[in-house]
Amino acid sequence: QGPKEGPYAQLSLIQPGDWLYIVNKPKTLGTHSLIFVAWEDRDQGLAQVINYVGGRKRKPGDYRSSDISRVFEIRRAQLPE
C-alpha cells in the first residue's frame, strides 16, 4: 500500500486474482479498483481485468482491457489455515 501520488507498485508484483487500487485519472488523482486477470502488455501496464460497472446497472461487472500502470495498493486473498 502506498500513496496515490506514487511511487507506484512494481508491476512484477501483480498476480492473477489480485484486487488492485489504481489511479485512473492522474490529473485529479481519481481512483478505481478492479481484479487483475492477465497481462496484455506488462511493459505498457495493459492488463485484462474484471471491472465493476457501477451506476446501479443490472450488469455486475465486465471483463476488459485497462491501464494499471498506477497501482497504489494490492490486496491478495489469503486462504484460511
N, CA, C and O atoms as a Maestro MAE file, in Angstrom:
{
 s_m_m2io_version
 :::
 2.0.0
}

f_m_ct {
 s_m_title
 :::
 protein
 m_atom[324] {
  # First column is atom index #
  i_m_mmod_type
  r_m_x_coord
  r_m_y_coord
  r_m_z_coord
  i_m_residue_number
  s_m_chain_name
  s_m_pdb_residue_name
  s_m_pdb_atom_name
  i_m_atomic_number
  :::
  1 25 0.845 -1.180 0.000 1 A "GLN " " N  " 7
  2 3 0.000 0.000 0.000 1 A "GLN " " CA " 6
  3 2 0.884 1.235 0.000 1 A "GLN " " C  " 6
  4 15 1.876 1.304 0.726 1 A "GLN " " O  " 8
  5 25 0.515 2.205 -0.820 2 A "GLY " " N  " 7
  6 3 1.310 3.413 -0.929 2 A "GLY " " CA " 6
  7 2 0.426 4.618 -1.213 2 A "GLY " " C  " 6
  8 15 -0.793 4.479 -1.316 2 A "GLY " " O  " 8
  9 25 1.022 5.791 -1.341 3 A "PRO " " N  " 7
  10 3 0.252 6.996 -1.609 3 A "PRO " " CA " 6
  11 2 -0.261 7.030 -3.057 3 A "PRO " " C  " 6
  12 15 0.357 6.463 -3.958 3 A "PRO " " O  " 8
  13 25 -1.389 7.699 -3.259 4 A "LYS " " N  " 7
  14 3 -1.962 7.819 -4.597 4 A "LYS " " CA " 6
  15 2 -1.058 8.605 -5.537 4 A "LYS " " C  " 6
  16 15 -1.163 8.473 -6.756 4 A "LYS " " O  " 8
  17 25 -0.173 9.420 -4.977 5 A "GLU " " N  " 7
  18 3 0.717 10.235 -5.799 5 A "GLU " " CA " 6
  19 2 1.928 9.449 -6.295 5 A "GLU " " C  " 6
  20 15 2.698 9.960 -7.108 5 A "GLU " " O  " 8
  21 25 2.109 8.222 -5.821 6 A "GLY " " N  " 7
  22 3 3.251 7.407 -6.195 6 A "GLY " " CA " 6
  23 2 4.331 7.495 -5.128 6 A "GLY " " C  " 6
  24 15 4.182 8.281 -4.193 6 A "GLY " " O  " 8
  25 25 5.383 6.746 -5.219 7 A "PRO " " N  " 7
  26 3 5.680 5.835 -6.313 7 A "PRO " " CA " 6
  27 2 4.700 4.668 -6.342 7 A "PRO " " C  " 6
  28 15 4.139 4.287 -5.315 7 A "PRO " " O  " 8
  29 25 4.506 4.111 -7.524 8 A "TYR " " N  " 7
  30 3 3.527 3.046 -7.705 8 A "TYR " " CA " 6
  31 2 4.178 1.671 -7.603 8 A "TYR " " C  " 6
  32 15 5.398 1.530 -7.689 8 A "TYR " " O  " 8
  33 25 3.332 0.666 -7.417 9 A "ALA " " N  " 7
  34 3 3.808 -0.708 -7.235 9 A "ALA " " CA " 6
  35 2 4.529 -1.200 -8.486 9 A "ALA " " C  " 6
  36 15 4.191 -0.820 -9.607 9 A "ALA " " O  " 8
  37 25 5.516 -2.039 -8.275 10 A "GLN " " N  " 7
  38 3 6.189 -2.704 -9.388 10 A "GLN " " CA " 6
  39 2 5.196 -3.672 -10.013 10 A "GLN " " C  " 6
  40 15 4.589 -4.478 -9.307 10 A "GLN " " O  " 8
  41 25 5.027 -3.603 -11.307 11 A "LEU " " N  " 7
  42 3 4.041 -4.439 -11.988 11 A "LEU " " CA " 6
  43 2 4.373 -5.925 -11.865 11 A "LEU " " C  " 6
  44 15 3.483 -6.768 -11.981 11 A "LEU " " O  " 8
  45 25 5.621 -6.248 -11.637 12 A "SER " " N  " 7
  46 3 6.013 -7.651 -11.489 12 A "SER " " CA " 6
  47 2 5.438 -8.285 -10.222 12 A "SER " " C  " 6
  48 15 5.433 -9.510 -10.100 12 A "SER " " O  " 8
  49 25 4.955 -7.478 -9.282 13 A "LEU " " N  " 7
  50 3 4.365 -7.999 -8.047 13 A "LEU " " CA " 6
  51 2 2.929 -8.499 -8.236 13 A "LEU " " C  " 6
  52 15 2.425 -9.257 -7.407 13 A "LEU " " O  " 8
  53 25 2.275 -8.083 -9.309 14 A "ILE " " N  " 7
  54 3 0.850 -8.358 -9.506 14 A "ILE " " CA " 6
  55 2 0.634 -9.785 -9.987 14 A "ILE " " C  " 6
  56 15 1.323 -10.274 -10.882 14 A "ILE " " O  " 8
  57 25 -0.364 -10.450 -9.354 15 A "GLN " " N  " 7
  58 3 -0.695 -11.831 -9.686 15 A "GLN " " CA " 6
  59 2 -2.175 -11.935 -10.031 15 A "GLN " " C  " 6
  60 15 -2.975 -11.120 -9.570 15 A "GLN " " O  " 8
  61 25 -2.558 -12.948 -10.855 16 A "PRO " " N  " 7
  62 3 -3.973 -13.140 -11.160 16 A "PRO " " CA " 6
  63 2 -4.800 -13.266 -9.873 16 A "PRO " " C  " 6
  64 15 -4.418 -13.972 -8.940 16 A "PRO " " O  " 8
  65 25 -5.928 -12.572 -9.848 17 A "GLY " " N  " 7
  66 3 -6.803 -12.594 -8.683 17 A "GLY " " CA " 6
  67 2 -6.569 -11.450 -7.722 17 A "GLY " " C  " 6
  68 15 -7.375 -11.240 -6.816 17 A "GLY " " O  " 8
  69 25 -5.483 -10.699 -7.892 18 A "ASP " " N  " 7
  70 3 -5.220 -9.557 -7.005 18 A "ASP " " CA " 6
  71 2 -6.271 -8.472 -7.213 18 A "ASP " " C  " 6
  72 15 -6.658 -8.168 -8.342 18 A "ASP " " O  " 8
  73 25 -6.720 -7.899 -6.111 19 A "TRP " " N  " 7
  74 3 -7.617 -6.751 -6.157 19 A "TRP " " CA " 6
  75 2 -6.721 -5.520 -6.132 19 A "TRP " " C  " 6
  76 15 -5.988 -5.299 -5.169 19 A "TRP " " O  " 8
  77 25 -6.782 -4.725 -7.188 20 A "LEU " " N  " 7
  78 3 -5.894 -3.583 -7.343 20 A "LEU " " CA " 6
  79 2 -6.633 -2.267 -7.163 20 A "LEU " " C  " 6
  80 15 -7.770 -2.107 -7.605 20 A "LEU " " O  " 8
  81 25 -5.971 -1.345 -6.516 21 A "TYR " " N  " 7
  82 3 -6.470 0.026 -6.416 21 A "TYR " " CA " 6
  83 2 -5.539 0.856 -7.289 21 A "TYR " " C  " 6
  84 15 -4.327 0.881 -7.076 21 A "TYR " " O  " 8
  85 25 -6.123 1.535 -8.277 22 A "ILE " " N  " 7
  86 3 -5.318 2.281 -9.243 22 A "ILE " " CA " 6
  87 2 -5.741 3.747 -9.293 22 A "ILE " " C  " 6
  88 15 -6.862 4.106 -8.932 22 A "ILE " " O  " 8
  89 25 -4.817 4.573 -9.748 23 A "VAL " " N  " 7
  90 3 -5.149 5.952 -10.099 23 A "VAL " " CA " 6
  91 2 -5.514 5.905 -11.573 23 A "VAL " " C  " 6
  92 15 -4.659 5.661 -12.424 23 A "VAL " " O  " 8
  93 25 -6.797 6.140 -11.877 24 A "ASN " " N  " 7
  94 3 -7.248 6.087 -13.271 24 A "ASN " " CA " 6
  95 2 -7.433 7.484 -13.873 24 A "ASN " " C  " 6
  96 15 -7.661 7.618 -15.075 24 A "ASN " " O  " 8
  97 25 -7.337 8.505 -13.049 25 A "LYS " " N  " 7
  98 3 -7.429 9.889 -13.530 25 A "LYS " " CA " 6
  99 2 -6.276 10.672 -12.900 25 A "LYS " " C  " 6
  100 15 -6.446 11.304 -11.857 25 A "LYS " " O  " 8
  101 25 -5.102 10.625 -13.539 26 A "PRO " " N  " 7
  102 3 -3.898 11.216 -12.941 26 A "PRO " " CA " 6
  103 2 -4.005 12.701 -12.589 26 A "PRO " " C  " 6
  104 15 -3.443 13.131 -11.582 26 A "PRO " " O  " 8
  105 25 -4.702 13.477 -13.384 27 A "LYS " " N  " 7
  106 3 -4.767 14.922 -13.121 27 A "LYS " " CA " 6
  107 2 -5.480 15.246 -11.819 27 A "LYS " " C  " 6
  108 15 -5.123 16.203 -11.132 27 A "LYS " " O  " 8
  109 25 -6.501 14.442 -11.473 28 A "THR " " N  " 7
  110 3 -7.270 14.700 -10.247 28 A "THR " " CA " 6
  111 2 -7.023 13.646 -9.175 28 A "THR " " C  " 6
  112 15 -7.612 13.711 -8.096 28 A "THR " " O  " 8
  113 25 -6.152 12.671 -9.465 29 A "LEU " " N  " 7
  114 3 -5.883 11.521 -8.591 29 A "LEU " " CA " 6
  115 2 -7.145 10.712 -8.328 29 A "LEU " " C  " 6
  116 15 -7.325 10.156 -7.245 29 A "LEU " " O  " 8
  117 25 -8.025 10.653 -9.339 30 A "GLY " " N  " 7
  118 3 -9.218 9.803 -9.243 30 A "GLY " " CA " 6
  119 2 -8.808 8.349 -9.196 30 A "GLY " " C  " 6
  120 15 -7.854 7.943 -9.859 30 A "GLY " " O  " 8
  121 25 -9.530 7.559 -8.408 31 A "THR " " N  " 7
  122 3 -9.144 6.162 -8.205 31 A "THR " " CA " 6
  123 2 -10.264 5.202 -8.595 31 A "THR " " C  " 6
  124 15 -11.424 5.586 -8.748 31 A "THR " " O  " 8
  125 25 -9.870 3.943 -8.748 32 A "HIS " " N  " 7
  126 3 -10.806 2.868 -9.089 32 A "HIS " " CA " 6
  127 2 -10.180 1.571 -8.589 32 A "HIS " " C  " 6
  128 15 -8.965 1.488 -8.405 32 A "HIS " " O  " 8
  129 25 -11.014 0.566 -8.372 33 A "SER " " N  " 7
  130 3 -10.473 -0.748 -8.016 33 A "SER " " CA " 6
  131 2 -10.986 -1.771 -9.017 33 A "SER " " C  " 6
  132 15 -12.063 -1.620 -9.592 33 A "SER " " O  " 8
  133 25 -10.183 -2.824 -9.213 34 A "LEU " " N  " 7
  134 3 -10.532 -3.879 -10.157 34 A "LEU " " CA " 6
  135 2 -9.748 -5.135 -9.807 34 A "LEU " " C  " 6
  136 15 -8.849 -5.103 -8.966 34 A "LEU " " O  " 8
  137 25 -10.089 -6.225 -10.448 35 A "ILE " " N  " 7
  138 3 -9.414 -7.500 -10.202 35 A "ILE " " CA " 6
  139 2 -8.572 -7.850 -11.422 35 A "ILE " " C  " 6
  140 15 -9.069 -7.879 -12.548 35 A "ILE " " O  " 8
  141 25 -7.293 -8.114 -11.183 36 A "PHE " " N  " 7
  142 3 -6.358 -8.455 -12.248 36 A "PHE " " CA " 6
  143 2 -6.591 -9.882 -12.718 36 A "PHE " " C  " 6
  144 15 -6.741 -10.795 -11.906 36 A "PHE " " O  " 8
  145 25 -6.620 -10.073 -14.063 37 A "VAL " " N  " 7
  146 3 -6.784 -11.400 -14.651 37 A "VAL " " CA " 6
  147 2 -5.487 -11.851 -15.339 37 A "VAL " " C  " 6
  148 15 -4.934 -12.898 -15.003 37 A "VAL " " O  " 8
  149 25 -5.008 -11.050 -16.304 38 A "ALA " " N  " 7
  150 3 -3.821 -11.444 -17.073 38 A "ALA " " CA " 6
  151 2 -3.215 -10.217 -17.750 38 A "ALA " " C  " 6
  152 15 -3.875 -9.194 -17.933 38 A "ALA " " O  " 8
  153 25 -1.947 -10.350 -18.112 39 A "TRP " " N  " 7
  154 3 -1.276 -9.262 -18.816 39 A "TRP " " CA " 6
  155 2 -1.587 -9.300 -20.297 39 A "TRP " " C  " 6
  156 15 -1.638 -10.368 -20.906 39 A "TRP " " O  " 8
  157 25 -1.794 -8.127 -20.870 40 A "GLU " " N  " 7
  158 3 -1.808 -7.947 -22.323 40 A "GLU " " CA " 6
  159 2 -0.425 -7.476 -22.747 40 A "GLU " " C  " 6
  160 15 0.163 -8.002 -23.691 40 A "GLU " " O  " 8
  161 25 0.082 -6.479 -22.034 41 A "ASP " " N  " 7
  162 3 1.413 -5.925 -22.309 41 A "ASP " " CA " 6
  163 2 1.932 -5.312 -21.004 41 A "ASP " " C  " 6
  164 15 1.669 -4.148 -20.704 41 A "ASP " " O  " 8
  165 25 2.668 -6.111 -20.239 42 A "ARG " " N  " 7
  166 3 3.129 -5.644 -18.932 42 A "ARG " " CA " 6
  167 2 4.027 -4.417 -19.048 42 A "ARG " " C  " 6
  168 15 3.955 -3.522 -18.206 42 A "ARG " " O  " 8
  169 25 4.869 -4.361 -20.073 43 A "ASP " " N  " 7
  170 3 5.757 -3.210 -20.233 43 A "ASP " " CA " 6
  171 2 4.984 -1.902 -20.357 43 A "ASP " " C  " 6
  172 15 5.463 -0.854 -19.925 43 A "ASP " " O  " 8
  173 25 3.797 -1.958 -20.942 44 A "GLN " " N  " 7
  174 3 2.955 -0.773 -21.102 44 A "GLN " " CA " 6
  175 2 1.927 -0.628 -19.976 44 A "GLN " " C  " 6
  176 15 1.214 0.374 -19.921 44 A "GLN " " O  " 8
  177 25 1.844 -1.621 -19.075 45 A "GLY " " N  " 7
  178 3 0.888 -1.578 -17.970 45 A "GLY " " CA " 6
  179 2 -0.525 -1.932 -18.380 45 A "GLY " " C  " 6
  180 15 -1.474 -1.569 -17.685 45 A "GLY " " O  " 8
  181 25 -0.693 -2.647 -19.513 46 A "LEU " " N  " 7
  182 3 -2.020 -3.017 -20.001 46 A "LEU " " CA " 6
  183 2 -2.368 -4.434 -19.584 46 A "LEU " " C  " 6
  184 15 -1.587 -5.367 -19.768 46 A "LEU " " O  " 8
  185 25 -3.575 -4.576 -19.010 47 A "ALA " " N  " 7
  186 3 -3.980 -5.875 -18.490 47 A "ALA " " CA " 6
  187 2 -5.454 -6.141 -18.745 47 A "ALA " " C  " 6
  188 15 -6.242 -5.217 -18.945 47 A "ALA " " O  " 8
  189 25 -5.813 -7.420 -18.735 48 A "GLN " " N  " 7
  190 3 -7.212 -7.818 -18.733 48 A "GLN " " CA " 6
  191 2 -7.650 -7.836 -17.267 48 A "GLN " " C  " 6
  192 15 -6.963 -8.390 -16.409 48 A "GLN " " O  " 8
  193 25 -8.789 -7.230 -16.999 49 A "VAL " " N  " 7
  194 3 -9.274 -7.095 -15.630 49 A "VAL " " CA " 6
  195 2 -10.773 -7.366 -15.567 49 A "VAL " " C  " 6
  196 15 -11.466 -7.351 -16.584 49 A "VAL " " O  " 8
  197 25 -11.251 -7.610 -14.363 50 A "ILE " " N  " 7
  198 3 -12.688 -7.638 -14.091 50 A "ILE " " CA " 6
  199 2 -12.992 -6.329 -13.399 50 A "ILE " " C  " 6
  200 15 -12.378 -5.985 -12.390 50 A "ILE " " O  " 8
  201 25 -13.943 -5.608 -13.950 51 A "ASN " " N  " 7
  202 3 -14.240 -4.253 -13.536 51 A "ASN " " CA " 6
  203 2 -15.693 -4.145 -13.088 51 A "ASN " " C  " 6
  204 15 -16.589 -4.626 -13.782 51 A "ASN " " O  " 8
  205 25 -15.933 -3.530 -11.954 52 A "TYR " " N  " 7
  206 3 -17.298 -3.259 -11.508 52 A "TYR " " CA " 6
  207 2 -17.871 -2.135 -12.363 52 A "TYR " " C  " 6
  208 15 -17.258 -1.075 -12.488 52 A "TYR " " O  " 8
  209 25 -19.030 -2.359 -12.946 53 A "VAL " " N  " 7
  210 3 -19.626 -1.383 -13.847 53 A "VAL " " CA " 6
  211 2 -20.160 -0.177 -13.083 53 A "VAL " " C  " 6
  212 15 -19.950 0.959 -13.508 53 A "VAL " " O  " 8
  213 25 -20.843 -0.399 -11.969 54 A "GLY " " N  " 7
  214 3 -21.369 0.699 -11.146 54 A "GLY " " CA " 6
  215 2 -22.636 1.302 -11.710 54 A "GLY " " C  " 6
  216 15 -23.235 0.781 -12.652 54 A "GLY " " O  " 8
  217 25 -23.029 2.408 -11.115 55 A "GLY " " N  " 7
  218 3 -24.198 3.131 -11.581 55 A "GLY " " CA " 6
  219 2 -25.507 2.378 -11.447 55 A "GLY " " C  " 6
  220 15 -26.460 2.658 -12.172 55 A "GLY " " O  " 8
  221 25 -25.565 1.432 -10.534 56 A "ARG " " N  " 7
  222 3 -26.765 0.618 -10.304 56 A "ARG " " CA " 6
  223 2 -27.251 -0.113 -11.552 56 A "ARG " " C  " 6
  224 15 -28.441 -0.386 -11.708 56 A "ARG " " O  " 8
  225 25 -26.318 -0.419 -12.421 57 A "LYS " " N  " 7
  226 3 -26.663 -1.167 -13.624 57 A "LYS " " CA " 6
  227 2 -26.926 -2.618 -13.258 57 A "LYS " " C  " 6
  228 15 -26.406 -3.121 -12.262 57 A "LYS " " O  " 8
  229 25 -27.728 -3.281 -14.062 58 A "ARG " " N  " 7
  230 3 -28.061 -4.679 -13.806 58 A "ARG " " CA " 6
  231 2 -26.856 -5.597 -14.024 58 A "ARG " " C  " 6
  232 15 -26.791 -6.692 -13.466 58 A "ARG " " O  " 8
  233 25 -25.923 -5.147 -14.826 59 A "LYS " " N  " 7
  234 3 -24.708 -5.922 -15.095 59 A "LYS " " CA " 6
  235 2 -23.733 -5.707 -13.936 59 A "LYS " " C  " 6
  236 15 -23.349 -4.568 -13.670 59 A "LYS " " O  " 8
  237 25 -23.325 -6.766 -13.244 60 A "PRO " " N  " 7
  238 3 -22.463 -6.584 -12.076 60 A "PRO " " CA " 6
  239 2 -21.027 -6.170 -12.400 60 A "PRO " " C  " 6
  240 15 -20.370 -5.527 -11.581 60 A "PRO " " O  " 8
  241 25 -20.543 -6.527 -13.567 61 A "GLY " " N  " 7
  242 3 -19.170 -6.201 -13.908 61 A "GLY " " CA " 6
  243 2 -18.879 -6.592 -15.332 61 A "GLY " " C  " 6
  244 15 -19.728 -7.173 -16.008 61 A "GLY " " O  " 8
  245 25 -17.683 -6.278 -15.798 62 A "ASP " " N  " 7
  246 3 -17.298 -6.682 -17.135 62 A "ASP " " CA " 6
  247 2 -15.822 -7.050 -17.169 62 A "ASP " " C  " 6
  248 15 -15.058 -6.755 -16.249 62 A "ASP " " O  " 8
  249 25 -15.459 -7.692 -18.242 63 A "TYR " " N  " 7
  250 3 -14.096 -8.139 -18.488 63 A "TYR " " CA " 6
  251 2 -13.568 -7.215 -19.562 63 A "TYR " " C  " 6
  252 15 -14.152 -7.127 -20.641 63 A "TYR " " O  " 8
  253 25 -12.463 -6.516 -19.285 64 A "ARG " " N  " 7
  254 3 -11.977 -5.534 -20.254 64 A "ARG " " CA " 6
  255 2 -10.482 -5.320 -20.116 64 A "ARG " " C  " 6
  256 15 -9.838 -5.836 -19.202 64 A "ARG " " O  " 8
  257 25 -9.949 -4.547 -21.045 65 A "SER " " N  " 7
  258 3 -8.557 -4.133 -21.020 65 A "SER " " CA " 6
  259 2 -8.464 -2.831 -20.230 65 A "SER " " C  " 6
  260 15 -9.340 -1.972 -20.332 65 A "SER " " O  " 8
  261 25 -7.399 -2.688 -19.443 66 A "SER " " N  " 7
  262 3 -7.252 -1.488 -18.630 66 A "SER " " CA " 6
  263 2 -5.783 -1.151 -18.423 66 A "SER " " C  " 6
  264 15 -4.928 -2.036 -18.392 66 A "SER " " O  " 8
  265 25 -5.503 0.143 -18.282 67 A "ASP " " N  " 7
  266 3 -4.164 0.615 -17.938 67 A "ASP " " CA " 6
  267 2 -4.039 0.536 -16.418 67 A "ASP " " C  " 6
  268 15 -4.723 1.261 -15.695 67 A "ASP " " O  " 8
  269 25 -3.166 -0.346 -15.940 68 A "ILE " " N  " 7
  270 3 -2.982 -0.486 -14.496 68 A "ILE " " CA " 6
  271 2 -1.563 -0.076 -14.088 68 A "ILE " " C  " 6
  272 15 -1.004 -0.617 -13.134 68 A "ILE " " O  " 8
  273 25 -0.999 0.863 -14.801 69 A "SER " " N  " 7
  274 3 0.384 1.272 -14.539 69 A "SER " " CA " 6
  275 2 0.539 2.095 -13.259 69 A "SER " " C  " 6
  276 15 1.657 2.299 -12.787 69 A "SER " " O  " 8
  277 25 -0.584 2.574 -12.691 70 A "ARG " " N  " 7
  278 3 -0.520 3.381 -11.471 70 A "ARG " " CA " 6
  279 2 -1.234 2.672 -10.315 70 A "ARG " " C  " 6
  280 15 -2.231 3.172 -9.795 70 A "ARG " " O  " 8
  281 25 -0.717 1.510 -9.921 71 A "VAL " " N  " 7
  282 3 -1.279 0.735 -8.811 71 A "VAL " " CA " 6
  283 2 -0.693 1.258 -7.503 71 A "VAL " " C  " 6
  284 15 0.526 1.281 -7.330 71 A "VAL " " O  " 8
  285 25 -1.563 1.678 -6.580 72 A "PHE " " N  " 7
  286 3 -1.051 2.149 -5.290 72 A "PHE " " CA " 6
  287 2 -1.402 1.208 -4.143 72 A "PHE " " C  " 6
  288 15 -0.953 1.414 -3.016 72 A "PHE " " O  " 8
  289 25 -2.199 0.181 -4.417 73 A "GLU " " N  " 7
  290 3 -2.487 -0.826 -3.383 73 A "GLU " " CA " 6
  291 2 -2.836 -2.139 -4.048 73 A "GLU " " C  " 6
  292 15 -3.579 -2.176 -5.028 73 A "GLU " " O  " 8
  293 25 -2.293 -3.213 -3.508 74 A "ILE " " N  " 7
  294 3 -2.580 -4.574 -3.979 74 A "ILE " " CA " 6
  295 2 -3.137 -5.345 -2.797 74 A "ILE " " C  " 6
  296 15 -2.518 -5.402 -1.734 74 A "ILE " " O  " 8
  297 25 -4.300 -5.934 -2.986 75 A "ARG " " N  " 7
  298 3 -4.862 -6.812 -1.952 75 A "ARG " " CA " 6
  299 2 -4.944 -8.209 -2.528 75 A "ARG " " C  " 6
  300 15 -5.425 -8.422 -3.640 75 A "ARG " " O  " 8
  301 25 -4.463 -9.152 -1.744 76 A "ARG " " N  " 7
  302 3 -4.409 -10.555 -2.185 76 A "ARG " " CA " 6
  303 2 -5.147 -11.399 -1.166 76 A "ARG " " C  " 6
  304 15 -4.916 -11.291 0.038 76 A "ARG " " O  " 8
  305 25 -6.042 -12.245 -1.667 77 A "ALA " " N  " 7
  306 3 -6.794 -13.128 -0.779 77 A "ALA " " CA " 6
  307 2 -5.855 -14.104 -0.072 77 A "ALA " " C  " 6
  308 15 -4.907 -14.619 -0.666 77 A "ALA " " O  " 8
  309 25 -6.132 -14.340 1.179 78 A "GLN " " N  " 7
  310 3 -5.367 -15.319 1.957 78 A "GLN " " CA " 6
  311 2 -6.275 -16.498 2.283 78 A "GLN " " C  " 6
  312 15 -7.368 -16.324 2.824 78 A "GLN " " O  " 8
  313 25 -5.819 -17.678 1.955 79 A "LEU " " N  " 7
  314 3 -6.604 -18.868 2.272 79 A "LEU " " CA " 6
  315 2 -6.516 -19.152 3.763 79 A "LEU " " C  " 6
  316 15 -5.455 -18.996 4.367 79 A "LEU " " O  " 8
  317 25 -7.637 -19.571 4.362 80 A "PRO " " N  " 7
  318 3 -7.594 -19.905 5.788 80 A "PRO " " CA " 6
  319 2 -6.722 -21.141 6.036 80 A "PRO " " C  " 6
  320 15 -6.628 -22.032 5.192 80 A "PRO " " O  " 8
  321 25 -6.103 -21.170 7.185 81 A "GLU " " N  " 7
  322 3 -5.237 -22.329 7.505 81 A "GLU " " CA " 6
  323 2 -6.027 -23.449 8.097 81 A "GLU " " C  " 6
  324 15 -5.467 -24.495 8.425 81 A "GLU " " O  " 8
  :::
 }
 m_bond[323] {
  # First column is bond index #
  i_m_from
  i_m_to
  i_m_order
  :::
  1 1 2 1
  2 2 3 1
  3 3 4 2
  4 3 5 1
  5 5 6 1
  6 6 7 1
  7 7 8 2
  8 7 9 1
  9 9 10 1
  10 10 11 1
  11 11 12 2
  12 11 13 1
  13 13 14 1
  14 14 15 1
  15 15 16 2
  16 15 17 1
  17 17 18 1
  18 18 19 1
  19 19 20 2
  20 19 21 1
  21 21 22 1
  22 22 23 1
  23 23 24 2
  24 23 25 1
  25 25 26 1
  26 26 27 1
  27 27 28 2
  28 27 29 1
  29 29 30 1
  30 30 31 1
  31 31 32 2
  32 31 33 1
  33 33 34 1
  34 34 35 1
  35 35 36 2
  36 35 37 1
  37 37 38 1
  38 38 39 1
  39 39 40 2
  40 39 41 1
  41 41 42 1
  42 42 43 1
  43 43 44 2
  44 43 45 1
  45 45 46 1
  46 46 47 1
  47 47 48 2
  48 47 49 1
  49 49 50 1
  50 50 51 1
  51 51 52 2
  52 51 53 1
  53 53 54 1
  54 54 55 1
  55 55 56 2
  56 55 57 1
  57 57 58 1
  58 58 59 1
  59 59 60 2
  60 59 61 1
  61 61 62 1
  62 62 63 1
  63 63 64 2
  64 63 65 1
  65 65 66 1
  66 66 67 1
  67 67 68 2
  68 67 69 1
  69 69 70 1
  70 70 71 1
  71 71 72 2
  72 71 73 1
  73 73 74 1
  74 74 75 1
  75 75 76 2
  76 75 77 1
  77 77 78 1
  78 78 79 1
  79 79 80 2
  80 79 81 1
  81 81 82 1
  82 82 83 1
  83 83 84 2
  84 83 85 1
  85 85 86 1
  86 86 87 1
  87 87 88 2
  88 87 89 1
  89 89 90 1
  90 90 91 1
  91 91 92 2
  92 91 93 1
  93 93 94 1
  94 94 95 1
  95 95 96 2
  96 95 97 1
  97 97 98 1
  98 98 99 1
  99 99 100 2
  100 99 101 1
  101 101 102 1
  102 102 103 1
  103 103 104 2
  104 103 105 1
  105 105 106 1
  106 106 107 1
  107 107 108 2
  108 107 109 1
  109 109 110 1
  110 110 111 1
  111 111 112 2
  112 111 113 1
  113 113 114 1
  114 114 115 1
  115 115 116 2
  116 115 117 1
  117 117 118 1
  118 118 119 1
  119 119 120 2
  120 119 121 1
  121 121 122 1
  122 122 123 1
  123 123 124 2
  124 123 125 1
  125 125 126 1
  126 126 127 1
  127 127 128 2
  128 127 129 1
  129 129 130 1
  130 130 131 1
  131 131 132 2
  132 131 133 1
  133 133 134 1
  134 134 135 1
  135 135 136 2
  136 135 137 1
  137 137 138 1
  138 138 139 1
  139 139 140 2
  140 139 141 1
  141 141 142 1
  142 142 143 1
  143 143 144 2
  144 143 145 1
  145 145 146 1
  146 146 147 1
  147 147 148 2
  148 147 149 1
  149 149 150 1
  150 150 151 1
  151 151 152 2
  152 151 153 1
  153 153 154 1
  154 154 155 1
  155 155 156 2
  156 155 157 1
  157 157 158 1
  158 158 159 1
  159 159 160 2
  160 159 161 1
  161 161 162 1
  162 162 163 1
  163 163 164 2
  164 163 165 1
  165 165 166 1
  166 166 167 1
  167 167 168 2
  168 167 169 1
  169 169 170 1
  170 170 171 1
  171 171 172 2
  172 171 173 1
  173 173 174 1
  174 174 175 1
  175 175 176 2
  176 175 177 1
  177 177 178 1
  178 178 179 1
  179 179 180 2
  180 179 181 1
  181 181 182 1
  182 182 183 1
  183 183 184 2
  184 183 185 1
  185 185 186 1
  186 186 187 1
  187 187 188 2
  188 187 189 1
  189 189 190 1
  190 190 191 1
  191 191 192 2
  192 191 193 1
  193 193 194 1
  194 194 195 1
  195 195 196 2
  196 195 197 1
  197 197 198 1
  198 198 199 1
  199 199 200 2
  200 199 201 1
  201 201 202 1
  202 202 203 1
  203 203 204 2
  204 203 205 1
  205 205 206 1
  206 206 207 1
  207 207 208 2
  208 207 209 1
  209 209 210 1
  210 210 211 1
  211 211 212 2
  212 211 213 1
  213 213 214 1
  214 214 215 1
  215 215 216 2
  216 215 217 1
  217 217 218 1
  218 218 219 1
  219 219 220 2
  220 219 221 1
  221 221 222 1
  222 222 223 1
  223 223 224 2
  224 223 225 1
  225 225 226 1
  226 226 227 1
  227 227 228 2
  228 227 229 1
  229 229 230 1
  230 230 231 1
  231 231 232 2
  232 231 233 1
  233 233 234 1
  234 234 235 1
  235 235 236 2
  236 235 237 1
  237 237 238 1
  238 238 239 1
  239 239 240 2
  240 239 241 1
  241 241 242 1
  242 242 243 1
  243 243 244 2
  244 243 245 1
  245 245 246 1
  246 246 247 1
  247 247 248 2
  248 247 249 1
  249 249 250 1
  250 250 251 1
  251 251 252 2
  252 251 253 1
  253 253 254 1
  254 254 255 1
  255 255 256 2
  256 255 257 1
  257 257 258 1
  258 258 259 1
  259 259 260 2
  260 259 261 1
  261 261 262 1
  262 262 263 1
  263 263 264 2
  264 263 265 1
  265 265 266 1
  266 266 267 1
  267 267 268 2
  268 267 269 1
  269 269 270 1
  270 270 271 1
  271 271 272 2
  272 271 273 1
  273 273 274 1
  274 274 275 1
  275 275 276 2
  276 275 277 1
  277 277 278 1
  278 278 279 1
  279 279 280 2
  280 279 281 1
  281 281 282 1
  282 282 283 1
  283 283 284 2
  284 283 285 1
  285 285 286 1
  286 286 287 1
  287 287 288 2
  288 287 289 1
  289 289 290 1
  290 290 291 1
  291 291 292 2
  292 291 293 1
  293 293 294 1
  294 294 295 1
  295 295 296 2
  296 295 297 1
  297 297 298 1
  298 298 299 1
  299 299 300 2
  300 299 301 1
  301 301 302 1
  302 302 303 1
  303 303 304 2
  304 303 305 1
  305 305 306 1
  306 306 307 1
  307 307 308 2
  308 307 309 1
  309 309 310 1
  310 310 311 1
  311 311 312 2
  312 311 313 1
  313 313 314 1
  314 314 315 1
  315 315 316 2
  316 315 317 1
  317 317 318 1
  318 318 319 1
  319 319 320 2
  320 319 321 1
  321 321 322 1
  322 322 323 1
  323 323 324 2
  :::
 }
}
